[in-house]
Amino acid sequence: MAYKPSKSPILKYSKKLGGSSFGLWLLSKVIAFSAPYFRSIRPKFTKLEPGHVEVFFKKRWGVQNHLKTIHAIAMCNAAELAGGTCLEVSLHGDMRWIPVGMEVQYLKMAKTHLRAVCKVEDYKWETPQDVIMPVEVFDLNDQKVFHADIKMRISERKKRKA
């Protein structure tokens, strides 16, 4: 099977909007609306291209724990959003995906706004398989505070009946 670029509407609209700051903000809102749980972190995409997605979110009361640092689950949420979106905009046009597992490491207390980064070099997956989407989360000082390896199951899209 020859590699077909992603058919993701996310990527299509990102290209149409030219990757502008407003366009990324608008896509952030649309994605958070379509998957409401992501709204809990109020994400903003800052980079969105095949093989590289970055999501920014602010430290605010709604994502803090009892220590006044960003809650671990908020970081997991940002990691799943970055990893899933990266896979979505990178994946072969005839394939689909679903997360099946996540291993996380909490490396430092997250005391500032955060940036979740998913970057993969070789993303031309053409066959059903499980892949690991690595996500690093950085604070405003560029210190890595969190790491996640998200296991994603790639399968063929079901053919629609005519």
N, C-alpha and C positions, 0 to 999 in steps of 0.2 A: 504494500500500500504506500503510495507516494504521500509525503507530508503535505497536509493542507493547513494553511494558517487558521488560527482561531476564528470561529464564527461568533464569538462572544459579542452580545450587544453592548457590553461595558466598553470593550475595546473600540467598537464601531463609533460609539458616541464620544469617547475620549478623542479619537482621531478627528471626528467632525468638529469638536470644540477646540481643536488645536492644542490640547494639553495646557490650556491657560489655567491660571489660578482659579478663575471663576468656574471654568468647566470642571475642574477637579472637585471644587466645592459642591457644585451641583450634582455630580456623579456620587459623591459621598452621601448626599442627602437621599438620592434615589436608591442606592444600595441599602442604606440603613432603613429606609422605608420598606423595601422588599423583604428584608430579613430583620424584623424589628428588634431582636435582642441586641444587635450591634448598636442600636441607638443609645444604649446605656453608657457607652464611652464617648458618644458624640464625635465619631471619627472624621478626619479630613485626609483624603488622599493627597500626597504631595508628589508622588511619582507613580505612574501607571503605564507600564509597557511590558511586552512579553519578556519574561525572565527577571523582571525587577519591579516590585511594588513597595511603596512606603506609605505608612499610615501614621498620622500624628494625632495625639489626643492629649487634652489638658488635664493636669492635676486639679481636681475640684472636689467638693464635698461628696458628690455622688459616687466617686470611685475610690474613696479613701477607706482605710481600715482604722482600727482603734489606735494605731501608732501615728496616724496622720500621714502615712505614706500610701502610695497607690496599691490597691488591693491586688493580690495575686490573680484572682479570677478576672479582673479587668485586663491584666496583661495577657492572660490566656485568650480572652475575647479578641483583643487587638491582634494577637498572633494568628488566630484562626481566620480573621478577616484578611490579614495581609497574605497569608499562605494560600487561602482558598481563592482569593482574587488573582493572585499571581498565577496559580494553576489555571484558572478560568481563562485569563487573557493569553496564556501561552499554549494551551492544549490544542492538539490536532482537532480540526473541525468536526470530525466524525466521532469524537470521544466525549465522555462525560466523567464526572468524578464525585466522590463522596468521602468525607473524612472518616477514618476508622480507628484512629488512635492518636494520642499525643503524649510525648514525654517532655517534661519541662524541668528547668533548673532556675531557681531563684538565686541570682548571684549577688545582688546588693539591694539595699532598701531603695525603693524608687521615690525620691523626694521632689522631683520636678516633673514638668510635662514630659511626655515620652514619644518616641518614634519607633514604630515596629517596621523592620526591614526584612523582606523576603527576596533573596537573590539567588537565581539558579543559572548556571552557565549553559548546560545542555538540556534543553526542554523539548526536544522534538520527539516526544513519546508517541509511538504509532500503534502500539499493541496494548491490550488489556494487561495491567500490572499494578503492583503497589509501588508508590514512590514516596520518598521523604521530602517534605518541603521544610527547609530550615528557616527559622525566623529568629532574628536577634532584636532585642528591644534596648534602646539607648536613651539615656537621660539627656538633658540640655548640655551637659558637660562632655558628651560623647562617651560616657562610661557605659559599658554593657551591664545592664541590671537583670537581664532575663534571657533565656534561650529556650526555644521549643523546636522539637523535631515532630512534625505533624505527618502521620502516615495517611496517605490519600490512596483510595482505590480507584483506578482508572478502568473504565469499561466502555464498550461500544454503545453509542446512542441507539435506542430502539428505533427501527424504521417506522415511519408513520404510514398508516394504511391510506391508500388513495380513495 
